C-alpha cells in the first residue's frame, strides 16, 4: 500500500510569499492524498498490487497510470520548491547556458511554455536522450519518464496548484514559482540524470515509496 509522502518543509514555511498554507493543505492533503487513495484502491487484487511506483508508472494504462503518475508528478513538484534561497550548481548553470543560450533566455522560455500550456498539466525541464536539457509540456497526468526523458524540474499548472492564491493569474504564480525553485534539488537531479539516466528516476520513486518495494 502506498503512503502520502512527507513534505520537505512545514506547510506554512512559505509564509504566504509564494503559496499559502491553505493552498498546500488543499493541494497536498486533499489532491495528492486522493491520488494515493485511488491508486491503492485500483491496484488491490490486480497485477500491479505488489509493484513499485516506477513499475506502475512505466507499464500501467488508464486510471491506474493516471493516479500513479500524479503521485510521482506531485512528489517531484514538492521537492522542486523551497521556502529558502538555494544556489544552482556550476554544472547545471553551464548546461543551461549551453542549451538555452543564457539563464535569462532559459527563464523566459520556461515561463512562456508554462504560461501557454492549455488546460491542466505540467511544465518540465528534462534531460533528453541526447543528454541535452529541454523544456516539455505534459497534459493531465502525463509524465516525461514514459518517453525516457529524465525530469530535473517541474511546475504544476493545474489550477488547484495556484487558484486559491492567484485566481486566474497563472503568470504571476509562475513568476513566484521561479523565485522559489529549489536549485539545490534541481542541481542534484541533474547530476544524477547525467550519471544514471532513467535509473535516477527509478531510484527517486522507489526511495520515496520504500513501503511498496
Secondary structure, DSSP 8 states (H G I E B T S, - for coil): -------SS-TTTTTTSSS-HHHHIIIIIIIIHHHHHHHHHHHTTSTTTT--HHHHHHH--HHHHHHHHHHHHHHHHHHHB-SS-----HHHHHHHHHHHSSHHHHHHHHHHHHHH--SSEEEEEEE-TTS-EEEEEEETT--GGGGT-EEEEEEE-SGGGTHHHHTT-HHHHHHHHHHTB-HHHHHHHHHHHHHHTHHHHHHHHHHHTGGG-
